């Protein structure tokens, strides 16, 4: 990062003009006794000594408690079986959640966005926040049946925050979403990954480590990246990935691939370690769409840059 990008004052100045998109944190700052402005830097260091309420299935057994929730027993049997292991595995697979016709419509809509000058590309390879350009795509992520299931798992209401559209494998190293979309209390984020085509082992499939969500959350202090009052830490994202790799080795975690069929949906816990395998077949695609959701009554921010989350309102 350049010196300007390491300056907390620079970020605070930018955030000062984003009050409508940042004030969502203020009532929760007050709840936890934090004397923060809407534009102030925020990180895990601010929560030392503060106890946050855990999510139900971080302390309870989903296999025992999910069947007690209204509507759960009405879900398809194979979905129920996968969801029941949420506490143990930190993920669930809902096969055929969206039908082929709906998936084709998603693909067509996304293809039209490729040439839209307003489209936000990340690393020139994937589209961010397409849900803000297409009401149809927003409604896919906010599908009432999907939201109902996510709220069963979280034990509270959730709201759609972000989308990502992939056209090929990300080849991203293992990470937890909680370093990017951090919350306090921890875990108040949940994600879904939708296959927009049949996938193969050689296309750079999504991988994840079952049960890794139970490990401690890795924050700035865990890889010597706290920084100072006015300056961010000096470590890079690569240093964070190295830390995650060491944790995987120390805990002898076993990797699993998501070899999905068109329309299959993966749901994962905020702290599940996951990434993308190397692409082994040149020119292969991995058309997919990811949605991230924040739970209500949680402080939302980005741990590495210590910036509060900008939430765009519809």
Legacy VTK file of the C-alpha trace (Angstrom):
# vtk DataFile Version 3.0
C-alpha trace
ASCII
DATASET POLYDATA
POINTS 314 float
0.000 0.000 0.000
1.076 3.555 -0.606
1.641 5.843 2.378
-1.625 7.696 1.670
-3.542 4.420 1.678
-2.043 3.510 5.075
-3.279 6.726 6.655
-6.376 6.410 8.839
-6.917 10.156 8.489
-7.316 9.748 4.718
-10.024 7.136 5.198
-11.756 9.190 7.877
-11.888 12.198 5.543
-13.452 10.091 2.791
-15.923 8.504 5.215
-16.960 11.886 6.606
-18.923 12.483 3.402
-20.634 9.073 3.515
-22.839 9.485 6.574
-25.981 7.910 5.073
-24.024 4.790 4.154
-22.187 4.548 7.478
-24.627 5.565 10.199
-25.984 2.000 10.472
-23.244 1.259 13.011
-24.044 4.144 15.382
-26.851 2.524 17.428
-24.711 -0.577 17.934
-21.668 1.476 18.954
-23.891 2.959 21.636
-25.119 -0.488 22.690
-21.553 -1.621 23.381
-20.426 1.678 24.891
-18.079 2.582 22.061
-17.441 6.303 21.659
-17.111 6.255 17.884
-18.148 8.633 15.139
-19.730 7.143 12.027
-16.504 7.871 10.124
-14.078 6.590 12.793
-11.700 3.678 12.188
-12.899 0.435 13.791
-11.136 -2.879 14.360
-11.155 -5.957 16.579
-8.892 -4.073 18.979
-11.866 -1.868 19.892
-13.771 -4.878 21.234
-11.167 -6.201 23.642
-12.947 -6.937 26.913
-16.423 -6.648 25.373
-18.489 -9.821 25.230
-20.766 -10.203 22.240
-23.741 -12.532 22.081
-22.909 -15.684 20.075
-25.116 -16.987 17.295
-27.417 -19.855 18.309
-25.725 -22.620 16.321
-22.250 -21.551 17.396
-23.188 -22.825 20.865
-26.140 -25.147 20.191
-26.352 -28.282 18.055
-28.185 -27.570 14.802
-29.014 -31.259 14.503
-31.070 -31.016 17.675
-32.473 -27.491 17.354
-33.173 -26.891 13.639
-36.101 -29.340 13.497
-37.841 -27.252 16.172
-37.900 -24.168 13.923
-41.131 -23.523 12.069
-40.890 -24.433 8.399
-37.747 -26.550 8.621
-39.545 -29.883 8.290
-41.284 -28.617 5.160
-37.990 -28.307 3.275
-36.887 -31.036 0.833
-35.413 -34.004 2.701
-31.939 -33.705 1.147
-31.766 -30.020 2.112
-32.747 -30.863 5.668
-30.028 -33.488 5.928
-27.352 -31.027 4.811
-28.595 -28.183 7.008
-28.696 -30.395 10.108
-24.886 -30.661 10.075
-24.423 -26.863 10.052
-22.985 -26.697 13.582
-20.523 -29.482 12.799
-19.477 -28.582 9.253
-20.101 -24.836 8.863
-21.737 -25.243 5.457
-24.768 -26.757 3.736
-25.510 -27.731 0.135
-28.993 -27.148 -1.281
-29.092 -29.140 -4.509
-31.158 -27.661 -7.331
-32.181 -24.599 -5.351
-32.795 -22.625 -8.552
-34.202 -24.281 -11.663
-32.437 -24.292 -15.034
-34.641 -21.582 -16.545
-33.929 -19.169 -13.666
-30.198 -19.852 -13.867
-30.218 -19.167 -17.616
-31.950 -15.859 -16.963
-29.276 -14.971 -14.394
-26.543 -15.741 -16.926
-28.233 -13.616 -19.591
-28.680 -10.690 -17.200
-25.056 -10.824 -16.083
-23.818 -11.028 -19.679
-25.635 -7.784 -20.468
-23.812 -6.091 -17.584
-20.379 -6.881 -19.003
-20.577 -3.953 -21.431
-22.307 -1.562 -19.037
-19.920 1.322 -18.162
-21.414 1.444 -14.649
-20.386 -2.129 -13.934
-17.795 -2.493 -11.168
-15.055 -4.954 -12.050
-12.635 -6.344 -9.477
-9.193 -7.340 -10.740
-10.705 -7.205 -14.231
-12.124 -10.682 -13.739
-15.294 -10.520 -11.649
-18.234 -8.187 -11.250
-19.069 -6.665 -7.886
-22.465 -5.431 -6.692
-24.460 -6.430 -9.780
-27.435 -6.500 -7.402
-27.329 -2.697 -7.459
-27.642 -2.650 -11.254
-30.322 -5.294 -11.712
-33.497 -5.637 -9.669
-33.821 -9.182 -10.992
-30.408 -10.159 -9.603
-31.184 -8.451 -6.300
-34.373 -10.477 -6.048
-32.437 -13.679 -6.708
-30.214 -12.957 -3.715
-33.215 -11.865 -1.662
-35.323 -14.885 -2.644
-37.834 -15.293 0.234
-37.266 -19.048 0.550
-33.513 -18.520 0.697
-33.766 -15.713 3.245
-35.992 -17.911 5.401
-33.336 -20.646 5.464
-30.509 -18.184 6.187
-32.479 -16.728 9.076
-33.071 -20.236 10.442
-29.292 -20.719 10.538
-28.520 -17.289 11.966
-31.382 -17.100 14.450
-32.053 -13.515 13.396
-32.965 -11.403 10.394
-30.432 -10.934 7.589
-30.080 -8.417 4.772
-28.433 -8.851 1.389
-25.261 -6.761 1.261
-23.011 -7.776 -1.615
-22.801 -9.877 -4.755
-19.903 -11.197 -6.837
-20.133 -12.699 -10.317
-17.370 -15.085 -11.374
-16.681 -16.278 -14.922
-13.659 -18.442 -14.175
-12.077 -19.930 -11.076
-10.818 -17.328 -8.589
-7.703 -19.373 -7.699
-7.822 -17.523 -4.376
-5.903 -18.890 -1.408
-7.773 -20.045 1.672
-9.358 -17.288 3.728
-12.300 -16.466 5.960
-14.852 -13.911 4.784
-14.636 -12.404 8.254
-11.374 -10.658 7.394
-13.163 -8.774 4.571
-16.688 -8.356 5.930
-16.012 -8.353 9.637
-18.695 -8.096 12.293
-18.986 -7.650 16.011
-20.164 -9.859 17.488
-18.186 -12.220 15.258
-20.064 -14.481 12.862
-22.894 -12.118 11.923
-22.284 -12.700 8.221
-23.447 -15.571 6.050
-22.707 -16.316 2.391
-24.120 -18.316 -0.514
-22.476 -19.562 -3.717
-24.683 -20.397 -6.692
-23.470 -22.567 -9.589
-24.566 -21.128 -12.935
-23.310 -24.178 -14.843
-22.180 -27.753 -14.155
-18.663 -27.684 -12.721
-15.725 -30.046 -12.998
-12.632 -30.854 -10.943
-10.311 -29.184 -13.458
-12.059 -25.775 -13.724
-10.638 -24.397 -10.477
-13.550 -25.361 -8.196
-14.402 -23.785 -4.883
-12.784 -25.575 -1.950
-13.486 -25.399 1.764
-12.429 -26.974 5.037
-15.341 -28.584 6.923
-15.393 -27.633 10.591
-12.867 -24.806 10.193
-15.526 -22.291 11.255
-15.004 -23.479 14.842
-11.428 -22.180 14.913
-10.659 -18.754 16.412
-11.254 -15.829 14.062
-8.003 -14.455 12.630
-7.809 -10.687 13.042
-5.085 -8.054 12.624
-3.473 -8.843 15.953
-3.024 -12.475 14.941
-0.587 -11.589 12.145
1.022 -8.493 13.693
-1.008 -5.985 11.694
-2.609 -3.762 14.334
-0.912 -0.498 13.330
-1.127 2.674 15.392
-3.605 5.434 16.203
-3.051 7.181 12.887
-1.650 4.449 10.669
-2.727 1.009 9.484
-0.533 -2.035 9.992
2.328 -2.743 7.584
1.415 -6.342 6.748
-0.060 -7.347 3.400
-2.994 -9.540 2.494
-0.433 -12.169 1.530
0.760 -12.194 5.145
-2.813 -12.906 6.233
-3.071 -15.785 3.727
0.237 -17.183 5.022
-1.188 -17.127 8.550
-4.299 -19.005 7.409
-2.138 -21.595 5.634
-0.161 -22.186 8.823
-3.410 -22.685 10.760
-4.617 -25.227 8.185
-1.366 -27.175 8.548
-1.323 -26.983 12.356
-4.884 -28.299 12.597
-4.493 -30.897 9.835
-7.668 -29.635 8.142
-9.050 -31.714 5.287
-10.026 -29.951 2.072
-13.274 -30.604 0.198
-14.296 -29.460 -3.301
-17.723 -28.191 -4.293
-18.332 -29.945 -7.607
-21.734 -28.412 -8.161
-24.440 -28.943 -10.712
-26.205 -26.008 -12.347
-28.588 -24.459 -9.810
-26.922 -25.948 -6.716
-26.386 -23.575 -3.805
-23.710 -23.680 -1.122
-24.284 -21.790 2.142
-21.319 -21.178 4.424
-20.521 -19.793 7.857
-18.729 -16.448 8.216
-15.566 -18.149 9.477
-15.426 -21.184 7.168
-12.018 -21.293 5.478
-12.396 -21.540 1.708
-10.855 -20.504 -1.611
-10.479 -21.487 -5.259
-8.347 -24.280 -6.704
-5.900 -23.747 -9.544
-7.422 -23.927 -13.031
-6.083 -27.105 -14.617
-7.976 -26.969 -17.919
-7.084 -23.904 -19.944
-10.118 -21.903 -21.052
-12.485 -23.599 -18.631
-15.189 -21.483 -17.027
-16.682 -21.405 -13.544
-19.759 -19.234 -13.952
-21.133 -18.596 -10.501
-22.665 -15.938 -8.274
-21.912 -15.217 -4.634
-24.128 -13.311 -2.202
-23.100 -12.010 1.228
-25.601 -11.146 3.952
-25.190 -9.261 7.213
-27.284 -10.154 10.233
-29.163 -7.436 12.079
-27.766 -5.641 15.131
-24.095 -6.189 14.302
-21.256 -3.711 13.778
-19.994 -4.153 10.207
-16.501 -3.205 9.087
-13.337 -4.334 7.242
-10.700 -5.581 9.666
-7.536 -5.036 7.615
-8.287 -1.444 6.568
-10.251 -0.733 9.772
-12.979 0.967 7.753
-16.678 0.782 8.691
-18.797 -0.895 6.014
-20.504 1.320 3.459
-24.061 0.061 3.028
-25.846 1.266 -0.062
-29.564 1.719 0.503
-32.094 0.820 -2.186
LINES 1 315
314 0 1 2 3 4 5 6 7 8 9 10 11 12 13 14 15 16 17 18 19 20 21 22 23 24 25 26 27 28 29 30 31 32 33 34 35 36 37 38 39 40 41 42 43 44 45 46 47 48 49 50 51 52 53 54 55 56 57 58 59 60 61 62 63 64 65 66 67 68 69 70 71 72 73 74 75 76 77 78 79 80 81 82 83 84 85 86 87 88 89 90 91 92 93 94 95 96 97 98 99 100 101 102 103 104 105 106 107 108 109 110 111 112 113 114 115 116 117 118 119 120 121 122 123 124 125 126 127 128 129 130 131 132 133 134 135 136 137 138 139 140 141 142 143 144 145 146 147 148 149 150 151 152 153 154 155 156 157 158 159 160 161 162 163 164 165 166 167 168 169 170 171 172 173 174 175 176 177 178 179 180 181 182 183 184 185 186 187 188 189 190 191 192 193 194 195 196 197 198 199 200 201 202 203 204 205 206 207 208 209 210 211 212 213 214 215 216 217 218 219 220 221 222 223 224 225 226 227 228 229 230 231 232 233 234 235 236 237 238 239 240 241 242 243 244 245 246 247 248 249 250 251 252 253 254 255 256 257 258 259 260 261 262 263 264 265 266 267 268 269 270 271 272 273 274 275 276 277 278 279 280 281 282 283 284 285 286 287 288 289 290 291 292 293 294 295 296 297 298 299 300 301 302 303 304 305 306 307 308 309 310 311 312 313
